[in-house]
Amino acid sequence: MLTTRCLVVDEALVDVVDGVPHPGGSPMNVAIGLARLGIDTRFLTRIGDDEYGRMLGEHLVREGVALTAASLRGGECTSRATAVIGTDGADVYDFDIEWTLSESTAIVEAAEADVIHVGSIGASLEPGATAVRAMLRTVSSRTLRTYDPNIRPALLRPRAAAVARVETIMAASHVVKLSDEDADWLYPGRAVDDVLAHLLARGARMAVVTRGGIGCTLAIAGGGRPVTRQAIPVSVVDTIGAGDAFMSGLVYGLVSGGLVSALTAEVFAPDADLLRALERVVDTALASAAVAVSRTGAAPPHLDELAHSSVS
């Protein structure tokens, strides 16, 4: 296992797919993806003491993710999302979710982390989102901060306030990843290159927009024009957890490639070698997503599966 300590923060929930419950939630999927790839991973979330909560807790134990004590909430219900798979393999969700988090707890947990990943609903949904922002304001400047907003429009109203909360987290993050759907909701009508330029202007040092079967487009602050990397051809079973597998592959690539210090340096000055290294990281993330979409449910790859992917 790599010695880098990663803290994933935000919601855990149960995905009910065709009436069958499965452990889910974007941050939880990312945490499991990181653990499967050998990264020491802790998860700060909210899980109730009901049947669904016990299922999630047991799943995290099996996957090697350490659940923080503050994540367990007596007397509360575990959040859930009901997913319906369309004929094109895409998933649509209906959510029943709550997100609360103590600011002091978040700050204490973050203090020991080398990498913090924030993602999805919990970074935008109050009251927990306030604690996430406080955590990011106090964390060490040498801690790599990554963010995937994983936009769920039905939960983000009013829209203007939600966009402002998302952009506050972006401004506190070194790495920001959007799907093309996220980009369209946040910045309707804007081209991918313009969206990436905006993310860099907000403060990100590395910004990525994933584009389904096309692949993804990457931009680096001070690194010239955006670069598109091609997706790996694969037979898609479903897309549940695809973006999360991309995100865990991305973080793994940065950590295993020894790139955390480069992205968190006080002065960020990318050279040709760093740009090539970051392109390889994105290829690793695409390989991770390719494995995930080739099978049912949120199923990120283990390290041996990633090593045998077609980009390795």
C-alpha positions in Angstrom: 0.0 0.0 0.0 1.2 3.5 -0.8 2.1 5.6 2.3 0.1 8.6 1.1 -2.9 9.2 3.4 -6.1 10.1 1.6 -9.3 11.5 3.2 -12.5 11.3 1.2 -15.3 13.6 2.4 -19.0 13.7 1.6 -22.1 11.5 1.3 -22.5 7.8 1.4 -25.8 6.2 0.3 -27.5 3.2 -1.0 -28.2 3.0 -4.7 -31.4 1.1 -5.4 -31.1 -0.2 -8.9 -34.1 -2.1 -10.3 -35.3 -2.6 -6.7 -32.0 -4.1 -5.5 -29.9 -2.1 -3.0 -26.2 -1.5 -3.7 -23.6 0.5 -1.7 -23.1 3.8 -3.5 -22.6 7.5 -3.5 -19.9 9.2 -5.6 -17.5 9.9 -2.7 -17.9 6.3 -1.4 -17.2 4.9 -4.8 -14.1 7.1 -5.0 -12.9 5.9 -1.6 -13.3 2.3 -2.5 -11.6 2.9 -5.8 -8.6 4.4 -4.0 -8.4 1.5 -1.5 -8.6 -1.0 -4.3 -5.6 0.7 -5.9 -3.6 0.5 -2.7 -4.0 4.0 -1.2 -4.5 4.3 2.5 -8.0 5.8 2.6 -10.2 7.2 5.3 -13.9 8.2 4.7 -15.7 11.0 6.5 -19.4 10.7 5.8 -22.8 10.2 7.4 -24.3 6.7 7.9 -27.3 5.9 10.0 -27.8 2.9 12.3 -30.4 1.2 10.1 -30.2 -1.8 7.8 -28.8 0.3 4.9 -26.2 1.8 7.2 -25.0 -1.6 8.4 -24.7 -2.7 4.8 -22.6 0.3 3.9 -20.3 -0.2 7.0 -19.7 -3.9 6.2 -19.0 -3.0 2.6 -16.4 -0.4 3.6 -14.7 -2.9 5.9 -14.5 -5.5 3.2 -13.0 -3.0 0.8 -10.4 -1.8 3.2 -11.7 1.8 3.7 -11.4 3.2 7.2 -14.7 4.8 8.3 -14.2 7.6 10.7 -16.1 7.3 14.0 -17.9 10.6 13.5 -19.5 9.1 10.3 -21.8 6.8 12.3 -25.0 8.5 13.4 -27.2 6.9 15.9 -30.9 7.4 15.4 -30.6 8.6 11.9 -31.5 7.0 8.5 -29.0 6.3 5.8 -29.5 8.2 2.5 -30.5 6.5 -0.6 -30.8 7.0 -4.4 -33.0 5.1 -6.7 -31.5 4.6 -10.1 -33.2 3.6 -13.4 -31.1 2.4 -16.2 -32.2 3.6 -19.7 -31.9 1.7 -23.0 -28.6 3.6 -23.7 -27.1 2.4 -20.4 -27.2 5.8 -18.8 -28.5 6.1 -15.2 -31.1 8.6 -13.7 -31.4 9.1 -10.0 -34.1 10.0 -7.5 -32.5 11.0 -4.1 -33.6 10.8 -0.5 -30.5 12.3 1.2 -29.4 14.4 4.2 -25.9 15.8 4.7 -24.7 17.1 8.1 -21.1 17.5 9.3 -19.4 19.2 12.2 -16.9 21.8 11.2 -14.5 20.9 14.1 -14.7 17.2 13.1 -13.9 17.9 9.5 -11.0 20.1 10.4 -9.5 17.5 12.8 -9.8 14.7 10.3 -8.3 16.7 7.5 -5.2 17.7 9.5 -3.5 14.3 9.0 -4.3 13.8 5.3 -1.8 14.2 2.4 -4.7 14.2 -0.1 -8.3 15.3 0.4 -11.0 14.5 -2.1 -14.3 16.3 -1.9 -17.1 15.3 -4.1 -20.6 15.3 -5.2 -23.7 16.3 -3.2 -22.1 16.9 0.2 -20.0 19.8 -1.0 -23.0 21.7 -2.2 -25.9 20.5 0.1 -26.3 22.4 3.3 -25.8 22.2 6.2 -22.8 19.9 5.7 -21.4 22.0 2.8 -20.5 24.8 5.3 -18.2 22.4 7.2 -16.6 21.2 4.0 -15.7 24.8 3.1 -14.3 25.5 6.6 -12.2 22.4 6.4 -10.7 23.4 3.1 -9.9 26.9 4.4 -7.8 25.5 7.2 -6.0 22.5 5.7 -2.2 22.7 5.0 -1.2 24.3 1.7 0.8 21.1 1.0 -2.2 18.9 1.1 -3.5 18.0 -2.4 -7.1 18.9 -2.8 -9.2 17.3 -5.5 -12.9 18.0 -6.3 -15.6 16.4 -8.4 -19.0 18.2 -8.1 -20.9 15.4 -9.7 -23.9 17.7 -10.2 -27.4 16.5 -9.3 -29.6 19.4 -10.4 -32.7 18.2 -8.5 -30.8 18.7 -5.2 -29.2 22.1 -6.1 -31.8 24.8 -5.7 -31.7 27.8 -6.0 -29.4 27.4 -8.9 -27.4 30.6 -8.5 -26.5 29.8 -4.9 -25.6 26.2 -5.8 -23.2 27.4 -8.5 -21.6 29.8 -6.0 -21.0 27.0 -3.5 -19.5 24.8 -6.2 -17.2 27.5 -7.3 -16.0 28.2 -3.8 -14.9 24.5 -3.5 -13.3 24.8 -7.0 -11.3 27.8 -5.8 -9.9 25.8 -2.9 -8.9 22.8 -5.0 -5.8 22.0 -7.0 -7.5 19.5 -9.3 -11.1 19.9 -10.5 -12.9 17.2 -12.6 -16.2 17.8 -14.4 -18.3 15.5 -16.6 -19.6 17.1 -19.7 -23.1 17.0 -18.1 -21.7 18.9 -15.1 -20.1 21.5 -17.4 -23.3 22.0 -19.3 -25.3 22.6 -16.1 -22.8 24.9 -14.5 -21.8 26.8 -17.7 -24.6 26.3 -20.3 -23.6 27.0 -23.9 -19.9 27.3 -23.2 -17.3 25.3 -25.1 -15.2 22.7 -23.2 -12.0 24.8 -23.7 -13.8 27.8 -22.3 -15.0 25.8 -19.3 -11.5 24.6 -18.6 -10.1 28.1 -18.8 -12.6 29.2 -16.3 -11.7 26.4 -13.9 -8.1 27.4 -14.1 -8.9 31.0 -13.6 -10.8 30.1 -10.5 -7.6 28.6 -9.1 -7.3 25.0 -10.2 -3.9 23.9 -11.4 -5.3 20.9 -13.3 -8.8 20.7 -14.8 -10.4 17.9 -16.6 -13.8 17.5 -18.4 -14.7 13.9 -19.1 -16.7 13.3 -22.3 -18.1 9.8 -22.3 -17.0 7.7 -25.2 -14.8 10.5 -26.6 -12.5 10.5 -23.6 -11.6 13.6 -21.7 -10.0 17.0 -22.2 -7.2 18.2 -19.9 -5.9 21.7 -19.1 -3.0 22.8 -16.9 -2.5 26.2 -15.5 0.3 27.7 -17.5 0.5 24.6 -19.7 -0.7 25.8 -23.0 -3.7 24.6 -25.0 -6.0 21.9 -23.6 -5.3 18.3 -24.7 -7.9 15.6 -25.5 -7.1 12.0 -24.5 -9.0 9.2 -26.2 -11.3 6.8 -24.3 -10.5 3.1 -24.4 -13.0 1.2 -26.6 -15.0 -1.1 -24.5 -18.5 -2.7 -24.5 -20.5 -0.6 -22.0 -22.7 -2.6 -19.5 -23.7 0.5 -17.6 -22.3 3.9 -16.6 -22.9 3.7 -12.8 -19.7 4.8 -11.1 -17.8 5.5 -14.3 -16.9 9.1 -13.3 -16.0 7.9 -9.8 -13.6 5.2 -11.2 -12.1 7.9 -13.4 -11.6 10.1 -10.3 -10.0 7.4 -8.2 -7.8 6.5 -11.1 -6.8 10.1 -11.4 -5.9 10.5 -7.8 -4.0 7.2 -7.9 -2.0 8.3 -10.9 -1.0 11.6 -9.2 0.0 9.8 -6.0 1.8 6.9 -7.6 3.5 9.2 -10.1 4.9 11.3 -7.3 3.1 14.4 -8.5 1.5 15.7 -5.3 4.3 18.0 -4.4 4.4 19.4 -7.9 0.7 20.3 -7.9 0.8 21.8 -4.4 4.1 23.8 -4.7 3.9 27.4 -3.7 4.8 28.4 -7.2 3.4 26.2 -9.9 5.5 26.2 -13.1 4.8 23.2 -15.2 7.5 22.1 -17.7 7.3 19.6 -20.6 8.1 16.6 -18.4 5.3 17.5 -15.9 2.8 18.0 -18.7 3.6 14.6 -20.2 3.4 13.0 -16.7 -0.1 14.5 -16.2 -1.2 13.2 -19.5 -0.2 9.7 -18.4 -2.2 10.2 -15.2 -5.3 11.0 -17.3 -4.7 7.9 -19.4 -4.7 5.9 -16.1 -7.9 7.5 -15.1 -9.5 6.6 -18.5 -8.3 3.0 -18.1 -9.9 2.9 -14.6 -13.2 4.2 -16.1 -13.1 1.7 -18.9 -12.9 -1.2 -16.5 -15.8 0.2 -14.5 -18.2 0.6 -17.4 -17.5 -2.9 -18.7 -19.4 -4.5 -15.7 -22.5 -3.9 -13.7 -22.8 -1.3 -11.0 -20.2 0.9 -9.3 -17.2 -1.4 -9.7 -13.8 0.4 -9.9 -10.8 -1.7 -10.7 -8.3 -3.4 -8.4 -4.6 -2.6 -9.0 -4.0 -5.8 -11.0 -6.9 -5.1 -13.3 -5.7 -1.6 -13.9 -2.2 -2.9 -14.6 -3.6 -5.2 -17.3 -5.7 -2.5 -19.0 -4.9 -1.6 -22.6 -3.0 1.6 -21.7 -0.5 0.0 -19.3 
